[in-house]
Structures are given as C-alpha cells and as structure tokens.
Amino acid sequence: MKIAVSATGQDIEANVDPRFGRAQYFLIVDTETMQAEAVSNDNAMGGGGVGIASAQLVANKGAEVVLTGNCGPNAFSALAQVGVQVIIGVSGKIKDAVEAYKAGKYQAAPQANVAEHSGSPQGGGTQAMNQQMGGGMGRGGGRGMGGGGGRGRGMGR
C-alpha cells in the first residue's frame, strides 16, 4: 500500500510536516518495502487552493492514505472524494509514523481539523489586514469622503 506523508525533508528520517497543503514535500511510502519517493510540493507557496492541488498531487501518485499533522476542509474533502483516508495529528519522524500506522495506532479522521486558510502566511490577505489594522475603515469609510481639508501648502512653503 502507498501512503503519502507531509514531510519537512526528502527522506524517511525527516519529520512529518504539520501542514498538509503547504508541506514542502510529500513522501510516498510503500508500506511493505518502506521504499520512499520524495515529491516536491510546488503548491506550498501558492495562493488559495493549495490544499486541493496538494490533494490531487498525492492522489495522482497512488496514495491510499495520508499521514499529516493538520488538514483543512478543502483538502480533506478533495482527498475523501477520491477515496484517500486522512490521518491527522501525526508528528515526529516519518519512519516512526509509518511504523505506527502499520501497527494500527492511527485511525482515519472523520473531518478536517483546521479552519480554511489556516496555513496561509499571515492568515491570508485582506482578512488578516482588517483584523490586525482595526478594520481598515477611517473617517471616510473608504469612500473618498475625506473632506478635502488640505490647503496645498507644504513641500517647503
């Protein structure tokens, strides 16, 4: 059986990446031989939709199970639609995680365990700016209604 593990490195001694969609690599591991193929996740630095694109990547590699730390709702849904089981809450060395899976220590997750866009840098675009900068609404409400109080003085006058 092939399983995909979100990975911080390119071999079985690397750690499980806690993020599914933005993991730098996926290791596709054959559970019988423990042979692993490292697949670079070119989606990791993308904008929106990286979870879905990453799900397609591991599904196209023939993975039947995903081991990861966290998985968002879009990636989880995309994996479920193609019959790939998702196991979340996995951490530590990939080799140990695969052995624990083979020993039956993990169960498939019933749903995603993080909110949409939670792995995005800075929480994602304008939503994060609005939260961090007080909503982005000044006196004019963003409608060009500043009142025109400038007198054109300045620049050395």
ZIZI-V38438 format. One record per residue. N is the residue number from 0. RES is the residue in three letters. D_LAST is the distance of its C-alpha to the last C-alpha in whole Angstrom. Layout:
# ZIZI-V38438
n=N res=RES d_last=D_LAST
n=N res=RES d_last=D_LAST
This chain:
# ZIZI-V38438
n=0 res=MET d_last=77
n=1 res=LYS d_last=73
n=2 res=ILE d_last=71
n=3 res=ALA d_last=67
n=4 res=VAL d_last=65
n=5 res=SER d_last=61
n=6 res=ALA d_last=61
n=7 res=THR d_last=58
n=8 res=GLY d_last=60
n=9 res=GLN d_last=63
n=10 res=ASP d_last=66
n=11 res=ILE d_last=68
n=12 res=GLU d_last=67
n=13 res=ALA d_last=64
n=14 res=ASN d_last=62
n=15 res=VAL d_last=62
n=16 res=ASP d_last=58
n=17 res=PRO d_last=58
n=18 res=ARG d_last=56
n=19 res=PHE d_last=58
n=20 res=GLY d_last=55
n=21 res=ARG d_last=53
n=22 res=ALA d_last=56
n=23 res=GLN d_last=55
n=24 res=TYR d_last=59
n=25 res=PHE d_last=62
n=26 res=LEU d_last=65
n=27 res=ILE d_last=68
n=28 res=VAL d_last=71
n=29 res=ASP d_last=75
n=30 res=THR d_last=76
n=31 res=GLU d_last=80
n=32 res=THR d_last=79
n=33 res=MET d_last=76
n=34 res=GLN d_last=74
n=35 res=ALA d_last=71
n=36 res=GLU d_last=68
n=37 res=ALA d_last=65
n=38 res=VAL d_last=62
n=39 res=SER d_last=59
n=40 res=ASN d_last=57
n=41 res=ASP d_last=54
n=42 res=ASN d_last=53
n=43 res=ALA d_last=52
n=44 res=MET d_last=48
n=45 res=GLY d_last=48
n=46 res=GLY d_last=46
n=47 res=GLY d_last=48
n=48 res=GLY d_last=52
n=49 res=VAL d_last=53
n=50 res=GLY d_last=56
n=51 res=ILE d_last=57
n=52 res=ALA d_last=57
n=53 res=SER d_last=58
n=54 res=ALA d_last=61
n=55 res=GLN d_last=62
n=56 res=LEU d_last=62
n=57 res=VAL d_last=64
n=58 res=ALA d_last=67
n=59 res=ASN d_last=67
n=60 res=LYS d_last=68
n=61 res=GLY d_last=71
n=62 res=ALA d_last=70
n=63 res=GLU d_last=72
n=64 res=VAL d_last=70
n=65 res=VAL d_last=67
n=66 res=LEU d_last=66
n=67 res=THR d_last=63
n=68 res=GLY d_last=61
n=69 res=ASN d_last=59
n=70 res=CYS d_last=59
n=71 res=GLY d_last=57
n=72 res=PRO d_last=58
n=73 res=ASN d_last=57
n=74 res=ALA d_last=59
n=75 res=PHE d_last=62
n=76 res=SER d_last=63
n=77 res=ALA d_last=63
n=78 res=LEU d_last=65
n=79 res=ALA d_last=67
n=80 res=GLN d_last=67
n=81 res=VAL d_last=69
n=82 res=GLY d_last=71
n=83 res=VAL d_last=69
n=84 res=GLN d_last=70
n=85 res=VAL d_last=67
n=86 res=ILE d_last=67
n=87 res=ILE d_last=64
n=88 res=GLY d_last=64
n=89 res=VAL d_last=65
n=90 res=SER d_last=64
n=91 res=GLY d_last=65
n=92 res=LYS d_last=66
n=93 res=ILE d_last=67
n=94 res=LYS d_last=71
n=95 res=ASP d_last=71
n=96 res=ALA d_last=70
n=97 res=VAL d_last=72
n=98 res=GLU d_last=75
n=99 res=ALA d_last=74
n=100 res=TYR d_last=74
n=101 res=LYS d_last=77
n=102 res=ALA d_last=79
n=103 res=GLY d_last=78
n=104 res=LYS d_last=75
n=105 res=TYR d_last=73
n=106 res=GLN d_last=73
n=107 res=ALA d_last=71
n=108 res=ALA d_last=68
n=109 res=PRO d_last=68
n=110 res=GLN d_last=64
n=111 res=ALA d_last=61
n=112 res=ASN d_last=60
n=113 res=VAL d_last=56
n=114 res=ALA d_last=54
n=115 res=GLU d_last=52
n=116 res=HIS d_last=49
n=117 res=SER d_last=50
n=118 res=GLY d_last=50
n=119 res=SER d_last=47
n=120 res=PRO d_last=44
n=121 res=GLN d_last=42
n=122 res=GLY d_last=44
n=123 res=GLY d_last=43
n=124 res=GLY d_last=39
n=125 res=THR d_last=38
n=126 res=GLN d_last=40
n=127 res=ALA d_last=40
n=128 res=MET d_last=36
n=129 res=ASN d_last=36
n=130 res=GLN d_last=39
n=131 res=GLN d_last=37
n=132 res=MET d_last=33
n=133 res=GLY d_last=34
n=134 res=GLY d_last=35
n=135 res=GLY d_last=32
n=136 res=MET d_last=31
n=137 res=GLY d_last=28
n=138 res=ARG d_last=27
n=139 res=GLY d_last=27
n=140 res=GLY d_last=31
n=141 res=GLY d_last=30
n=142 res=ARG d_last=30
n=143 res=GLY d_last=26
n=144 res=MET d_last=26
n=145 res=GLY d_last=23
n=146 res=GLY d_last=22
n=147 res=GLY d_last=19
n=148 res=GLY d_last=17
n=149 res=GLY d_last=14
n=150 res=ARG d_last=11
n=151 res=GLY d_last=9
n=152 res=ARG d_last=6
n=153 res=GLY d_last=5
n=154 res=MET d_last=6
n=155 res=GLY d_last=4
n=156 res=ARG d_last=0
